[in-house]
Amino acid sequence: MKINASKMATPIEEKVDQNIKIRSGMVTVSDGKSKPELMRVNLSMELVTLQRLEVLTPSSAAANGGPPAESKERMVQITRQKVGGLGLSIKGGAEHKLPILISRIYKDQAADATGQLFVGDAIIKVNGEYITACPHDDAVNILRNAGDIVVLTVKHYRAATPFLQKQLSKETPDSDNDATCAELKADEGWKSSTNNSRPISLCSTEPEKKWMDIVSVPLMMAYVTRYIFGTDKLRPNAFEVRGLNGVSTGVIHCDDLAILSQWLKYITDNIVGLTHLQMKLYNRNFAVGERIEYMGWVNEGVISTNLSWQSYKPRFLVLKGTEVMLFDSPPVNVAGLSKANVAYKVYQTMFRVVKESETVDSRQHCFLLQSSGHEPRYLSVETRQELLRIENSWNTAIVTSVIKLGRKTFAVSHHGKGGGLTLDWQNGFSLAEGADATIVWQYKFSQLRGSSDDGKSKLKLHFQDHETRAIETKELECQVLQSLLFCMHAFLTAKVASVDPAFLSSIQQT
């Protein structure tokens, strides 16, 4: 297709289609290596779709509005309904040497509401996991237990549709899987519509042109990136949208930086809105102290012996209750929140924004997470706004986790005697010694004027006496010094944040 350079990026237009606001505009798209191709991008609240202008033959034009062309895999996101579930039935299975085929779409239920699933679609993946080798009953169980938001990867077999519809007309739903499979296998040409096609009589009229969907990326738990995947290299005039389980739009190019900025803002705003909605749904299952404060994609620097910090891995970060968690892929249901690849206690973890002068490469908007006993993790996000969002959520999580924890005691040595240093949300610092845990000294958090340590086990705490105003220094030894310091920092941070009544009130709302 010949590309008009003056139309590579057009102003974003808005329209309302069936009460859904859709933004659209012309861009060019590539795989990051080949020459960009002219396409149209459509953005709704839940999907970003790329379309290519294609010439329809008479046969394909007649089929327009029906099932898509064969041989092209599509990703379709379904939101399970309380009544009716996914709203579809399946036939086939590995025991019949057939794919898992959608045999029925129930009217006005979840699958039908997508407008993107059809009888004759073969389900290849469920939430990114292949089911092509699954027996029929296993596929049924996988679909039933796939969570509230289900992403299906499907491919249409048009020639299978008549067999499925014929069986549907003479049986009750979900019955007689064997009969349907036997009839499908009896016709060797069902797998390819070209085997069953008849010669097409050409018309003298001008061929019809139509924008055809090439790829759709669900925005729920997706992210937008301008970086070349896995690196610190920023694309100057391009971005890509990466969805659940890695599906991508490809590289979208905009020669006009103003239009590029608009697309980045609109898509990011939709992703953030959907993420907040998902957080609210999840938080219905949790008490106040266990709520999710943040969910979103970050990129973690992976140390390499050859090229340190030049490799990055996408990670999904969740701040929930007293924990900060990292996932390789987003949790698609509440049960998935318990399957983090990494989980640290917030009150034993330091969060620090990396200054621009301290960044290790060209990645911007970086921060460190370091939990006691673990190597620090170097992470980055796409925008300053996202970094501020994480920082604000972290402060909320610190206060929530410290209030829930209440108090924490560490084994220490004071003047050669064993004891316990307690950090208490209400009472501050206290040192207890002896078998009867006698309180030797006690100070409010507000009395701490400073501290110093040797980085190994020795710690000095400098308190100011309320009456004499003199500085009193307490020397301690602790074998888990880093853990004590991180926890002390959490308690002090929480106390400072809680001075603002509006802030404390906001995190205690149900």
Secondary structure, 3 states (H helix, E strand, C coil): CCCCHHHCCCCCEEEEECCEEEEEEEEEEECCCCCCEEEEEEECCCEEEEEEEEEECHHHHHCCCCCCCCCCEEEEEEECECCCECCEEEEEEHHHCEEEEEEEECCCCHHHHHCCCCCCEEEEEECCEECCCCCHHHHHHHHHCCCCEEEEEEEECHHHHHHHHHHHHCCCCCCCHHHHHHHHHHCHHHHCCCCCCCCCCCCCCCCEEEEEEEEEEECCCCEEECECCCCCCECCCEEEEECHHHCECCEEECCCHHHHHHHHHHHHHHHHHHHHHHHHHHHCCCCHHHCEEEEEEEEEEECCCCCCCCEEEEEEEEEECCEEEEECCCCCCHHHHHCCCEEEEHHHEEEEECCHHHCCCCCCCEEEEEECCCCCEEEECCCHHHHHHHHHHHHHHHHHHHHHHCEEEEEEEECCEEEEEEEECCCEEEEEECCCCEEEEEECHHHEEEEEECCCCEEEEEEECCCCCCEEEEEEECCCHHHHHHHHHHHHHHHHHHCCHHHHHHHHCC
